[in-house]
Amino acid sequence: MKKAAAKGEMTTTIAHDEIDEHLAAFAARKQFVSVAMNMGWQLGLTVIIPVIIGVKLDDHFHTSPSYTLAALMIAAGGAVLVVKNMINQVNREQQEEK
């Protein structure tokens, strides 16, 4: 170590590894927050819009839960598609990083 210090070389590879780990953890957190926020508003719209439409149709046609339940089923299918698309997107982003 004294020889390396005399030559002016850096012997802090451990510090570089720790920095790389912190940067990788920060990038993973950033990706998680981005995906969570994106999926959150998509799921919100996917569920809220059909349910509101179902409630309005039930009010208009005086059929109590039928259109709302049908809209809820459509919303559940849409939510599954949103989650599936998000998983595929994250997998593609991780493949591009490698």
Phi, psi and omega in degrees: 000325179294324178294320179294322179292325179291325179280347180086017180274152177271137178241035185249051178292330178296318179296321178295321178296319179294320178295317178298320178295319178294319178295320178294320178294320178296317179296321179293318177297317180298316179295319180297314180296319180298312180294320180296317179292318179297314180292327181299310181289327178294317178295320179301311180293322181296328181269316187291315185298309179297323181293318177298317178297318179297319179295317179296319177295320177298319178295319183290315184265001179057041173246113193301285187256000191293309180291326178294318178293321177297318179294325178294322176295317178297318179297321179295318176297318177296322179295321177298318178295321179297314181296318179298316179296321179295319179297316178297320179296316179296318178297318178297317180297322179290326176293322180292327179292328180281000000 
